[in-house]
Amino acid sequence: MPKTIIISNRLPVQLQIHNGGLEATPSVGGLATGMKSVHSDGESLWIGWSGLTREEIPEGLDGDIDAALEKHGCRRVSLTQDEVEGFYFGFSNRTIWPLYHYFTEYTEFELSSWETYVQVNRKFADAILEEAEPEDLVWVHDYQLMLVPQMLREQQPDLSIGFFLHIPFPSYEIFRTLPWRREILRGLLGSDLIGFHTYDYERHFLSSVRRLLGLEVSFNEIHMDGRAVKVDSFPMGIDYQKFNQAAQHHAALKEGDRSDLKRRLDQHKASTPNAKFFLSIDRLDYTKGIAQRLKAFEYFLKKYPQYKEKVRLIILAVPSRSKVPQYQRLKKEIDELVGRINGEWSTVSWTPIWYFYRSLPFDNLIDLYTSCDIAWLTPIRDGMNLVAKEYIATRTDQSGVLILSEMAGSANEMHEALLINPNNFEQIAESLYQAINMPLEEQRSRNAPMQKRLERYNVEKWANDFVDSLRAQKKLDFSHIALKLNVDKTQDLIRSYREASSRILFLDYDGTLAGFHTDPQKAEPDPELYNLLDALQAQPRTDFFLISGRDKDTFQRWFGNKGYSMIVEHGVWISENGNGFRMLENVKNNWMDKIRPVLESFVDRTPGSFIEDKNYSLAWHYRNTDPDFGQKRASELNTVLTSLIANDELSVLNGNKVMEIKSSNVNKGRAAMRMIGRKAYDFVFAIGDDWTDEFMFQELPEQAITVKVGPMKTQARYFVDGIGSARELLGRFAAL
Ligand code: GDG
């Protein structure tokens, strides 16, 4: 039975050696908590680092470690101290983590860390390859393993590979500063499906792919190496039932069965019934804005002194990455801030801040969630923030107020919370005031819809959605697009070609026989292409047409003395066997003076774009513009033109980085149909790469062999990878 292989830096259990024996504790953190429920059911294997370096493992303990991990469905990747330094504390946490959270001032670019990152990613990939069968599904998690998908793809091209990024993907302007930006993108693109928490992260990623790799993105799919990579957003949920039921269970406990923490919290509540508890829970990380929260708390106390002795801030900061200097500095800063604020504001009966620097057991976490009136979660940047969701899930009576940072991914789904900008202390103070004074009814009306959503889109649904989407992507492959011309099918084609008594071929030029050039006039034919076309021309049973949107003068210059047959400007002009061009369709061009100024205004405002003036059509080229900007302008132009062209006489063709306006009654399909009607052809073939060729693919009879160049959505029956394969196929026809 195919299995799911989950792969992340850390395993869901952490091993520690205590008094010579092994101790397994659950890992803290969003990823481990979330995926645990997925891992627990079904056939699945989790591969990751155990938390112990090679050097830390006493001799003879390896077998016990493996056995302990196997009990949890886990397999470890063994890492040395140096590898953990360079890969985890180095590249992952001093380069990627700060960069992706927009902390550029903390970002270090160390070649040696990068090299270790590559080496360790290779180790993870090798560990997967040892276990993976071709039918298995591999789900790679997070920023520590961004090169793994490509490493797997190279070794096992048919594997289903999904990748999910748990942190933000930054805007292009930030991402481009990374010296290894292309390597990272290529690493990720080894996947079949790449998931992000929000659409913004997805959008940033696609923009970087377009700009840095120059790959074509159509909607949310990237086409490369004959594969389609899908990019989508899947906002991660929580195990709602687990949190909700734990809260219900806690509420039902008799006093004697409650935890010490809960009893202390209850005592304080009882002694000052109107007092409010603010709760802040995070890993101790500079992205979480804990220091800013402390300062904002003090600001609030100064602004609203009436709340002195009436509010208390409970901070749980879970130790994290304490070997990284910024984290050590942050810890010191927070210790000092808590000390100073408590020192300045405390009274005999009141300490404004309760500060826990440790990881608490799950039940204590529930005690905190259920006892605090206001959850104050205001990260500076956060991929998602599951704590916000967990807080809402535990509010079984629907009371409680969530103050949430706009910069957390979860803010996209939790509109009913009080959303704030974590840098705006004034707004934070106002929100705290509003939260303290919010009537219970309002609290409930805000929390109820959030609970409903969290219950429905829980972590299981999230994981299933991702896995279903990955399976669908793999199954679809290109069958929805066209069949790839494989070796067998090509043999069949060659046979039909050989056996046919009369053949006709329609060959598009740009993007099919020749590559694109920044200046279209420079995309002239090379000697190899002339040889190929000459050979086809010499075959007595073959008629072929170069069929193009280009102007007739260019083709006359390039092919005029060759005697090839040509159809240009999408079917306006035809030249057969070296005779001059004549009009094939009767078309008007009196509309051009009206449309040209519109295109000119777009040229002025879109650096790099230009107009190609043909006899019966106008084309606006935007290949040389900034890709995102060009795309944006193209859709703007489309809107403008659609409103200008109110009748059916003109149509707009969206080609490959070109928009062309021409008479509606002219297209390659119509022209090709006129040609095949003139003789009884028993082999009809058309090949092309863009939208203008789709007219041929649509209109030619069903038995025609239609071939798209490039794996894109098409009406053609087959596709080939690129110009090289197109020429190779024609070369085989020509050799017969
Ligand atoms: C990354 C992204 C994204 C916390 N303290 C204790 C404890 N926790 C648990 C919480 C929660 C998890 O840890 C923290 O999750 P977050 O989402 O808030 O944050 P990160 O660890 O930074 O996670 C984040 C996440 O990945 C998922 O994709 O949301 O943006 O940064 O589940 O309950 N659990 C226990 N004791 C604690 O003291 N038992």
Residues whose N, C-alpha, C, O or C-beta is under 5 A from the ligand:
A	BS01	GDG	V28 G29 G30 L31 T33 H166 M236 V318 R358 S359 L360 P361 F362 L365 D382 G383 M384 N385 L386 V387
